[in-house]
Amino acid sequence: MTPNPLVSKDLSSVWHPCMQMKDFEHTPLIPIQKACGVRLYDFDDNAYIDGISSWWVNNLGHSNEQINSAVKAQLDDFAHIMTANFTHLPMINLAEKLVKKCNNNLTKVFFADNGSSAIEAALKMSFQYFKNRGETRELFVAFENSYHGETLGALSVGDVGLYKKTFEKILLKTVITPSPKDKSDEESEAAICALKKTLEQFDGKVSAVIIEPLVQCAGYMRMHSPLFLSRLRQACDDYGVHLILDEIAVGFGRTGSFFAHEQANITPDIMCLSKGITGGYMPLSVVMCKEYIYEAFYTEGVEKAFLHSHSYSGNALGCAAANAVMDIFESEKIIENLTPKIQQISRCLEELQNDKRVKNARQTGMIAAFEIETQAARPSLEIFKEGLKNGIFIRPLGNTVYIMPPLVIGEEDIKTLFGGIQKSIMKV
């Protein structure tokens, strides 16, 4: 096979994210020519099932005609305007749809442009809320094994050492509390007891508790129960701190409900959304909050305004894509049609456990994960490479193998995806 000249051109100038660039000396860099549905196609016409939705963003698959048309139509009007002094219909429509989707419990929508930026905005929003009321609460509480992004504020409230350790000296003040290790009531109770002790110890000093509801995604796909979320909501209320839900990865159907927190029948004070919001088409994120938080900023004097901004806030192309995504979820009943796919994933996951090296298999909605016992020095890299040979694109987290495919994947493709995983782990 003749090497694609794009590889050498890329490596001469591009610095890839979350990669040791030296690995490309022996790990394939694959130029993609096109993508459609759940598959990526390279220049040699090899097809790969996108088992992780290209970092969890393409929840409706690739090259969706309705989203394509929405973005193209918006281009005929304008691509972007600043939204400090101006507004536009795609942004207004999206805000209204999101508020409605939250049953009007979260009433205001602040626009940013990526997940980490949304987390930054949420932390600042919580801190300034209390400051506008005359309190200085300099601490945030986050959970063991959590991940919320890689800008400094977002990194501060994470607990994955691989990302955080290098920058510890320049991060915000955060208290890490134990998280449930599984979905059991016992783990939920232990984690809540620990949280309450933390909130008691730092009473009056904590602005917010932040969590990814139901699944700690980059935190090796550790999962907890809706019961834990409901207890967490009550604890935040009892101690007068905000509950920030990071639904950047788990929102938009990933857990089997549109928002993960719906399964606990709670409402956060602040919620961050990104990734699937545009179906993977455009960078866009939002921070939604309850009305009482917004009211603390609504006063005379610019010093109490929320002076946080992004050049691409409310980008019209991103909003057009997101509106199309919202419409598709409704018209095609995406959530309602997930049940047979979730059941198929469950059956495939159960069958995979016949391999004795497969440990701690778990599932929440369309997300499934397990650990693989192996002597390989870098199992994630080896399984990734074997996966490509088997026509699948997966990217394990250490020895944690997971799938988070587009929600539009069919049951046969789910079988094919798991078949590729089984073949891949047998080689490692």
GIDA-V887437 format. One record per residue. N is the residue number from 1. SS is DSSP state (H for helix, E for strand, L for the rest). PHI is phi in degrees with one decimal (* if undefined). NEAR is the number of other ideal C-beta (glycine too) atoms within 10 Angstrom. Layout:
n:ss:phi:near
N:SS:PHI:NEAR
N:SS:PHI:NEAR
This chain:
n:ss:phi:near
1:L:*:5
2:L:-75.3:6
3:L:-58.7:7
4:L:-73.1:16
5:H:-62.9:10
6:H:-64.8:14
7:H:-63.8:14
8:H:-66.4:10
9:H:-63.8:11
10:H:-61.4:14
11:H:-68.9:14
12:L:-79.3:7
13:L:-144.0:6
14:L:-96.9:9
15:L:-107.0:7
16:L:-82.5:12
17:L:-75.1:6
18:L:53.3:10
19:L:-135.8:11
20:L:-85.1:10
21:H:-60.2:11
22:H:-64.3:8
23:H:-60.9:12
24:H:-68.6:14
25:H:-68.8:7
26:L:-136.1:8
27:L:-115.6:16
28:L:-67.4:11
29:L:-102.7:16
30:L:-110.0:17
31:L:-67.8:13
32:E:-100.4:14
33:E:-91.6:14
34:E:-158.3:12
35:E:-145.0:18
36:E:-151.2:12
37:E:61.1:18
38:L:-101.8:25
39:E:-119.4:21
40:E:-106.7:20
41:E:-125.9:15
42:E:-90.9:16
43:L:-77.0:14
44:L:-103.1:11
45:L:64.6:8
46:L:-77.8:15
47:E:-111.2:15
48:E:-129.8:21
49:E:-67.2:24
50:E:-79.9:24
51:L:-73.5:26
52:L:-127.0:19
53:H:51.2:27
54:H:49.9:17
55:H:64.7:14
56:H:75.9:23
57:L:-102.0:22
58:L:-84.4:27
59:L:-71.1:26
60:L:-108.8:25
61:L:82.8:21
62:E:-100.3:23
63:L:55.4:13
64:L:-76.2:22
65:H:-62.1:8
66:H:-68.8:15
67:H:-69.5:25
68:H:-52.9:13
69:H:-64.1:12
70:H:-64.7:25
71:H:-68.1:18
72:H:-62.1:11
73:H:-64.3:12
74:H:-65.7:23
75:H:-59.3:12
76:L:-69.3:7
77:L:-94.2:11
78:L:-169.8:11
79:L:-92.8:13
80:L:-160.9:16
81:L:-136.3:14
82:L:-69.8:12
83:L:-112.1:19
84:L:-71.1:9
85:L:-107.7:6
86:L:-119.3:9
87:L:-136.0:12
88:L:-154.9:18
89:H:-62.7:13
90:H:-57.9:24
91:H:-68.1:24
92:H:-61.7:13
93:H:-60.9:16
94:H:-66.0:25
95:H:-58.5:20
96:H:-64.3:13
97:H:-66.4:18
98:H:-68.3:18
99:H:-61.9:16
100:H:-61.8:10
101:H:-63.6:18
102:L:-92.7:20
103:L:55.4:9
104:L:60.6:9
105:L:-83.6:13
106:L:-110.8:25
107:L:-107.5:15
108:E:-123.8:19
109:E:-125.3:21
110:E:-104.5:23
111:E:-99.0:23
112:E:-129.1:26
113:L:-132.4:20
114:L:-164.0:19
115:H:-62.3:27
116:H:-60.4:21
117:H:-64.5:24
118:H:-64.6:31
119:H:-62.8:29
120:H:-54.8:23
121:H:-63.1:25
122:H:-64.9:33
123:H:-62.9:26
124:H:-65.5:17
125:H:-61.6:25
126:H:-65.5:25
127:H:-60.2:21
128:H:-70.9:19
129:H:-54.1:24
130:H:-69.7:20
131:H:-62.9:16
132:H:-64.4:19
133:L:-95.9:10
134:L:92.1:6
135:L:-114.6:13
136:L:-114.9:10
137:L:-114.8:20
138:L:-93.4:13
139:E:-110.0:17
140:E:-123.4:25
141:E:-111.9:23
142:E:-130.4:24
143:E:-105.7:27
144:L:-47.8:17
145:L:76.9:20
146:L:-85.0:23
147:L:-145.7:25
148:L:-134.1:33
149:L:126.9:25
150:L:-127.6:18
151:L:-73.4:14
152:H:-62.5:13
153:H:-66.3:21
154:H:-63.6:27
155:H:-64.7:24
156:H:-61.2:23
157:L:-97.3:29
158:L:-102.6:26
159:L:-145.8:21
160:L:-99.6:19
161:H:-58.4:10
162:H:-55.3:11
163:H:-90.5:16
164:H:-94.3:17
165:H:-56.1:8
166:H:-60.0:10
167:H:-108.4:12
168:H:-53.5:10
169:H:-68.3:5
170:H:-118.2:9
171:L:-102.5:15
172:L:-68.5:15
173:L:-79.6:9
174:E:-133.5:21
175:E:-104.2:17
176:E:-97.7:16
177:E:-117.7:21
178:L:-59.7:16
179:L:-110.5:24
180:L:-61.6:24
181:L:-85.1:16
182:L:-159.1:13
183:L:-89.8:17
184:L:-70.0:14
185:H:-61.8:11
186:H:-64.1:10
187:H:-66.4:18
188:H:-61.2:22
189:H:-65.1:14
190:H:-63.6:15
191:H:-67.8:21
192:H:-67.8:20
193:H:-60.2:13
194:H:-64.9:15
195:H:-62.0:24
196:H:-61.4:16
197:H:-63.0:11
198:H:-65.4:20
199:H:-67.2:22
200:H:-69.1:10
201:H:-62.8:10
202:L:-111.2:16
203:L:-56.1:11
204:L:83.9:13
205:L:-113.6:15
206:E:-101.4:24
207:E:-80.8:24
208:E:-154.9:26
209:E:-106.5:28
210:E:-121.6:27
211:E:-154.3:26
212:L:-86.6:27
213:L:-71.4:27
214:L:76.5:28
215:E:-139.5:23
216:E:-86.2:27
217:L:-68.4:24
218:L:-67.9:21
219:L:-83.4:20
220:L:63.7:18
221:L:56.2:24
222:E:-71.1:22
223:E:-122.5:19
224:L:-131.9:25
225:L:-98.4:19
226:H:-58.2:21
227:H:-56.9:18
228:H:-61.2:24
229:H:-63.7:23
230:H:-65.8:17
231:H:-67.6:20
232:H:-64.1:24
233:H:-58.6:20
234:H:-65.7:14
235:H:-64.1:18
236:H:-63.3:22
237:H:-64.2:12
238:H:-62.8:11
239:H:-104.3:18
240:L:66.9:13
241:L:-118.2:25
242:E:-75.1:25
243:E:-106.3:24
244:E:-101.8:28
245:E:-101.9:30
246:E:-92.8:32
247:L:-101.0:27
248:L:-59.4:28
249:L:-93.3:27
250:L:-89.5:28
251:L:-74.5:26
252:L:58.7:30
253:L:91.9:20
254:L:-59.5:27
255:L:-94.6:27
256:L:103.0:20
257:L:-122.7:18
258:L:-58.0:18
259:L:-110.5:23
260:H:-61.7:26
261:H:-68.5:26
262:H:-59.0:18
263:H:-69.2:19
264:H:-102.6:19
265:L:55.8:10
266:L:-126.2:20
267:L:-129.9:17
268:L:-75.2:30
269:L:-80.1:24
270:E:-139.5:26
271:E:-135.7:28
272:E:-107.6:31
273:E:-131.5:26
274:L:-164.4:28
275:H:43.9:27
276:H:-67.8:26
277:H:-59.9:29
278:H:-108.7:30
279:L:66.3:28
280:L:85.4:25
281:L:-83.2:24
282:L:-139.4:20
283:L:-67.7:20
284:L:-162.7:26
285:E:-147.9:27
286:E:-137.4:27
287:E:-119.4:27
288:E:-105.6:26
289:E:-144.4:26
290:L:-73.4:18
291:H:-60.7:12
292:H:-64.6:10
293:H:-68.7:21
294:H:-58.1:16
295:H:-64.0:12
296:L:-68.8:17
297:L:-101.8:16
298:L:-92.3:12
299:L:-158.6:10
300:L:-70.9:6
301:L:101.8:7
302:H:-68.3:6
303:H:-66.4:8
304:H:-99.9:15
305:L:-71.7:12
306:L:-84.9:19
307:L:-86.7:10
308:L:-131.2:16
309:L:-147.6:13
310:L:-134.7:20
311:L:-56.0:9
312:L:-100.6:19
313:L:-56.5:22
314:L:68.0:27
315:L:-50.5:26
316:H:-66.2:22
317:H:-66.7:22
318:H:-62.7:27
319:H:-65.4:28
320:H:-62.5:29
321:H:-62.8:27
322:H:-65.4:29
323:H:-62.0:21
324:H:-63.8:25
325:H:-59.6:25
326:H:-60.2:21
327:H:-65.4:15
328:H:-64.5:20
329:H:-56.3:22
330:H:-76.9:11
331:H:-69.4:9
332:L:-98.5:14
333:L:48.5:10
334:L:-57.6:18
335:L:-65.0:17
336:L:-62.9:8
337:L:-93.9:11
338:L:-79.3:19
339:H:-53.4:11
340:H:-63.7:11
341:H:-71.4:20
342:H:-62.0:17
343:H:-66.4:12
344:H:-65.8:18
345:H:-59.5:24
346:H:-62.1:13
347:H:-65.1:13
348:H:-65.9:21
349:H:-66.2:19
350:H:-64.8:11
351:H:-64.3:13
352:H:-63.2:19
353:L:-73.6:13
354:L:-65.8:8
355:L:-78.0:14
356:L:-64.7:7
357:L:-81.4:14
358:E:-82.8:18
359:E:-124.2:12
360:E:53.4:15
361:E:-66.6:15
362:E:-152.8:17
363:E:-153.0:22
364:E:-134.6:23
365:L:60.6:23
366:L:-90.2:22
367:E:-109.0:24
368:E:-134.5:26
369:E:-154.3:23
370:E:-160.7:24
371:E:-101.1:21
372:E:-113.5:23
373:L:-80.8:12
374:L:-154.2:14
375:L:-92.8:6
376:L:-61.8:13
377:L:-66.4:7
378:L:-132.1:16
379:H:-60.3:21
380:H:-60.9:18
381:H:-68.6:17
382:H:-68.7:18
383:H:-67.8:23
384:H:-56.9:20
385:H:-65.7:15
386:H:-66.1:19
387:H:-59.8:25
388:H:-59.7:19
389:H:-64.3:13
390:L:-100.4:18
391:L:76.3:16
392:E:-132.5:27
393:E:-113.6:23
394:L:-130.7:25
395:L:-141.6:16
396:L:-57.8:27
397:E:-102.1:19
398:L:63.9:12
399:L:-97.6:20
400:E:-92.5:17
401:E:-96.9:28
402:E:-143.8:22
403:E:-127.5:25
404:L:-147.8:24
405:L:-75.4:27
406:L:-54.6:27
407:L:-65.1:27
408:L:-87.8:19
409:L:-60.7:24
410:L:-89.6:13
411:H:-64.6:14
412:H:-67.2:9
413:H:-68.4:20
414:H:-62.8:25
415:H:-60.9:15
416:H:-63.6:19
417:H:-61.7:26
418:H:-69.0:21
419:H:-62.1:16
420:H:-66.3:22
421:H:-64.7:28
422:H:-60.8:16
423:H:-62.4:15
424:H:-70.1:23
425:H:-72.5:24
426:H:-67.4:10
427:L:-90.4:13
428:L:-107.2:21
